[in-house]
Amino acid sequence: MAFIRALGIASLLASGVRAAVSSTGFTVSLTDIDYFLPPKPVASIAGCDEIQSLFDGGLFVPFTVVKGDGITASYSEDDVWQESFLDALYVQGSSKPANISGTILSGTASSELMPGPYFINAAGQVYEAWRLYSDVAGAFLESVMSNGDDSYSVLPAGTVGQKLAIAVPSRLYFEKSAEKPLAGVRIGVKDIYDLKGLRTSCGNRAYYWLYPPASNTATPVQNLIDAGAVIIGKMLTSQFANGETATADWVDYHEAFNPRGDGYQDTSSSSAGAGAGTASYPWLDVSLGSDTGGSIRGPSQVQGLYGNRPSHGLVGLEHTMPLSPVLDTAGLLARNPTLWKEAAQAMYGANITITDTYPKSIKTLAWPTSPSNVANQLLIDFLANVTDFLGANTTAYNVTASFGSDNPELPSLTTLMNLTYALLITKQQIGLVRDPFYADYAVKHDGRLPFVNPVPLARWGWGANQTNTVEEAIANKTAFMSWANTTFLAPSPQTCSESLVLYVGSVGGTVYRNTYWTAPGVPFGFGNSRISVMAEVPDFVVPIGEAPYNSTITGHVEYLPVTVDFLAAKGCDGMLFSLIGALYEAGIVKESLTGQSGITGGEILLRRGMAEF
C-alpha cells in the first residue's frame, strides 16, 4: 500500500500538478512584542535604495510613516507603535519634519500611507503592524481579521498567554469623520451574531461545526462596520444565550474570567465574554452583546461597565440567533460613556435621537434609605447628586402595589408574570433554534442528538411540556406593558419621559465560580430587571463605585462594583445616553478602568508580576 501511494504521488508530480499556496499573513516579534502582518500589503515603495542595508538577515524591517508634524505624542500613546519602529522612517508628503532622526527611506509609495508603524520586505511591499495580545481572560471564541472585502477569516496567529491571540491595528491608521465616526474603534462581537465568512457557535460546539460559515453579516454588526469600527473577534456566550453560571453550567466552553476583585467571580451571562473582555483589556473599546432577560445588564453590573438594553426594535436582528424575538435586543458594553453613546448612534442610526432636556421626576425602586454599608452609602449619595443635578423631585415607587391598585380585575403582578418570561424564551427558542438544529444534526449524524448544556436542555424540556401558549404569554406581557407605559414609564413631549426610574443594579455581592450549584431550573418570577423586558423600554447600567468584601479566594479584602440602572419611556434611549454623558462631564460618574478595579484600575490578580500581553 505504501508503494502504491508513492507511485500515486510520483505520478501527480510528473503530471505537473501544483499546490495553490496563498499567504495568510505573517507573525513577527519586535523587542519581544508579537505582531501580525495581514496577508495583503497596503502599498509598495519603489526606489528605496536604503532598505537593503537594514535587513541583517530578517524578512521584514520595521519603520514609521510620519507626516509634516513628525513624531507627536499620539505615537507614544498608541498601544501598537513602539520606539523600535524609529529605526527607519518614511516621510509622507513634501516637507521633512525637523524632529526626526534615523534612516530615511526614499522612494515613492504606490498609495498614501497613514501615519504609524509598518513593516517592509525586501521587495518594497509595506504591511500594517497589528499587535498581538493574549486573551488571558478567555473572553473570545475566535480572533478574526477582515479579508479586505465584506467577509472575515479566523486569524492564523498566536502568542504567549495560554489563550487566543487577538490582533489590533494601530490607532494611528484611522481618522474619524462624519461618514466614519467609529474609525479605528475596536469592537468584539458576541457569538450569536453572524459575521460573513465565519461560523457561528451560539456557545455550542456541535452547532459550530454543523453549519457552514455565514454568508451574511448581522445587521447590528454591519452598522458598526459601516461606521468604521474594526471587528477584532467573536466573543464567548453562554449556550444559545441562556443564562448560565460558572462552573458546572458551562460544559462546551469555559466561562470567561471576571477581572474584578479576586478574579474568580462569575461574569454573569449570556454576554459573558463581552463583559469580561471590556473590563479586562484597554485594547478593546466596545463589545456588542444582546439582552433578552438581562444578558447585557448582568455582565455590566458585575464588572462595573456601562451597558444598555435598548428599546425593543431599535435595530433589526437579521442573521442573529433568537432566544425570544418579542424580547431580544442588541446593545453595547463600554468603559467610556462618550464612546458608548457614539457607538450606539452608529448602530441604531435614525432610530435614536439624542435629546438634552431631562425629566424633573425621579422614581426609585427599593432604594436604600439607611447608609448601613458602603454600597448603600454610595447609592444614597449618587441619588442625591443626580437629584441635585436635575433639580428633580424623588419619590419611592412600588411597581407591584401600584399595578394591583390600578388593575383590581387582573391577577397580582407576581401571578400574572410568573411564567411569562419562561414561556417566551423556551417555547420560541424550541421552534426557532432547537427543532431545526436537532433535525439538521440528525440528518448528518445518523439520527443522533447533539450535546446541549444543562441550562438550555432543562429550559427546553420544561417548555416542551407546558400547555400554556406563547400567545397567552404575549397577552400577559402586553397587559403589563400597556399599564407601565401609561403610568410610571409614560412619555413626555417635553422631556421624552415623564420620569426617570432608578433601581439598584449591583452592590458588590459575590458569586464564586468555584461553587457547586444546584441543578439548573427555569427563570420564573418577576423583578425590577424584568420591567424593561416586558415594557420594551430602555434600561441602562451605570457604574458608580465599588464595595469591599472578604474574599475566600485571596483571604484579603477585595472590591466589587456597585451599579445603578436607569429606566425611561420607550424610545427615550437618546435622552438617557445624553443624560449619562452630562453626568460624566459633571464628574458625577466616571470612566470605568480595566483591571482588578473599575475605579482604581490595577493589574488583574492573575497577571500581577507577569509581562504585558
LINKA-V561967 format. One record per backbone hydrogen bond with DSSP energy under -1.0 kcal/mol. CO is the residue of the C=O (numbers start at 1). NH is the residue of the N-H. Records with the same first field share a line. If there is no record, write none. Layout:
# LINKA-V561967
CO = NH  NH
This chain:
# LINKA-V561967
1 = 5
2 = 6
3 = 7
4 = 8
5 = 9
6 = 10
7 = 11
8 = 12
9 = 13
10 = 14
11 = 15
12 = 17
13 = 16
26 = 37
28 = 35
30 = 33
33 = 30
34 = 132
35 = 28
36 = 130
37 = 26
43 = 126
44 = 110
46 = 108
47 = 49
48 = 51
51 = 54
55 = 58
61 = 120
63 = 118
64 = 90
65 = 116
66 = 92
67 = 70
72 = 75
73 = 77
82 = 85
83 = 86
84 = 87
87 = 103
88 = 64
89 = 105
90 = 66
103 = 89
108 = 46
116 = 65
117 = 129
118 = 63
119 = 127
120 = 61
121 = 124
124 = 45
125 = 121
126 = 42  43
127 = 119
130 = 36
131 = 168
133 = 166
134 = 136
135 = 138
137 = 257
139 = 236
142 = 234
143 = 155
145 = 153
151 = 147
153 = 145
155 = 157
164 = 135
166 = 133
168 = 131
170 = 173
171 = 174
180 = 177  183
182 = 185
185 = 230
186 = 285  286
187 = 232
188 = 288
189 = 235
190 = 192  193
191 = 202
192 = 321
194 = 218
195 = 198
196 = 152
198 = 214
201 = 204
202 = 240
204 = 208
205 = 209
206 = 210
207 = 211
214 = 197
218 = 222
219 = 223
220 = 224
221 = 225
222 = 226
224 = 229
225 = 228
227 = 182
228 = 184
230 = 187
232 = 144
233 = 189
234 = 141  142
235 = 191
236 = 273
238 = 241
239 = 242
245 = 249
247 = 250
260 = 263
264 = 513
270 = 238  272
271 = 275
272 = 276
273 = 277
274 = 278
275 = 279
276 = 280
277 = 281
279 = 595
281 = 284
286 = 188
287 = 333
288 = 190
289 = 331
294 = 298
295 = 271
296 = 300
297 = 301
298 = 302
299 = 303
300 = 305
306 = 334
307 = 541
309 = 539
311 = 314
318 = 219
319 = 194
324 = 327  328
329 = 291
331 = 289
332 = 308
333 = 287
334 = 306
335 = 592
336 = 340
337 = 341
338 = 342
339 = 343
340 = 344
341 = 345
342 = 346
343 = 347
344 = 348
345 = 349
348 = 351
349 = 352
360 = 393
361 = 500
362 = 395
363 = 502
364 = 397
370 = 372
373 = 377
374 = 378
375 = 379
376 = 380
377 = 381
378 = 382
379 = 383
380 = 384
381 = 385
382 = 386
383 = 387
384 = 388
385 = 389
386 = 390
387 = 391  392
393 = 362
395 = 364
398 = 402
399 = 403
400 = 404
401 = 405
402 = 406
403 = 407
407 = 410
412 = 416
413 = 417
418 = 525
419 = 423
420 = 424
421 = 425
422 = 426
423 = 427
424 = 428
426 = 430
427 = 431
428 = 432
429 = 433  434
430 = 435
433 = 437
434 = 438
435 = 439
436 = 440
437 = 441
438 = 442
439 = 443
440 = 444
441 = 445
442 = 447
445 = 448
453 = 457
454 = 458
455 = 459
456 = 460
457 = 461
458 = 462
459 = 463
460 = 464
462 = 465
463 = 466
469 = 473
470 = 474
471 = 475
472 = 476
473 = 477
474 = 478
475 = 479
476 = 480
477 = 481
478 = 482
479 = 483
480 = 484
481 = 485
483 = 486
484 = 487  489
487 = 490
490 = 498
492 = 496
495 = 497
496 = 492
500 = 363
501 = 567
502 = 365
503 = 565
506 = 563
511 = 266
522 = 524
527 = 530
528 = 531
530 = 534
531 = 535
532 = 536
538 = 568
539 = 309
540 = 566
541 = 307
542 = 564
545 = 562
547 = 560
549 = 558
551 = 555
556 = 551
558 = 549
560 = 547
561 = 508
562 = 544  545
563 = 505
564 = 542
565 = 503
566 = 540
567 = 501
569 = 572
572 = 576
573 = 577
574 = 578
575 = 579
576 = 580
577 = 581
578 = 582
579 = 583
580 = 584
581 = 585
582 = 586
583 = 588  589
584 = 587
596 = 261
597 = 601
598 = 593
601 = 597
602 = 596
604 = 607
605 = 608
607 = 610
613 = 134
